[in-house]
Amino acid sequence: MRVFCRHDITSVRVVARPGAAPLMLAVVHVDLYLFFDVDVVLLNVELGADNLSLAQAQDQLYRFGRAYPAGWDAAGAVLAASDTRDRDACLAHVR
């Protein structure tokens, strides 16, 4: 196992939805764990904030903790679409 740590990232500004007020979250640590024997990579990001409501905290856990954008907004409109069926474009991006 190998761990890479970033110490130069101190905060992140998050806008949950277009037009919403941005939230400033403190970055406690950012670690990338590489498990060579099983070919697994794990990104660990710990954030902190003061004076968030429970709804705001839950929304940030749901939205920020995803490896991809949420699929739909409150009105049911699609926010993101995958191009994985376009094999060449997908492989060019992930290489």
Steps between C-alpha positions, in 0.01 A plus 500: 500500500613854426346823631536842338398801712428857391563775753463801271121481457334691783145575385242430234214717377192296415192616312232231533272638231531780242413830666540367855732675744843334514609316813860520617615170648832445676712214366635306797699255288522341156652152474525264206541133594640258242459128565738338252411136559129546418527798260278726710527876547315682780475878528439619856397865543400632841312829508390725783248781531331713763138610521352262242143388539434128505346525151810681367734243657301209355490667158878547503554138607281385212635733232868544592556136587412372156755409236260635238232773487153426627284376215193723536405836645189570708289547184613164356727645231814298423817667636760270349522231238762232444698456181620149588322357196733710285794266563772712336404821683474315832838327462668823389376667820592228750843411362 
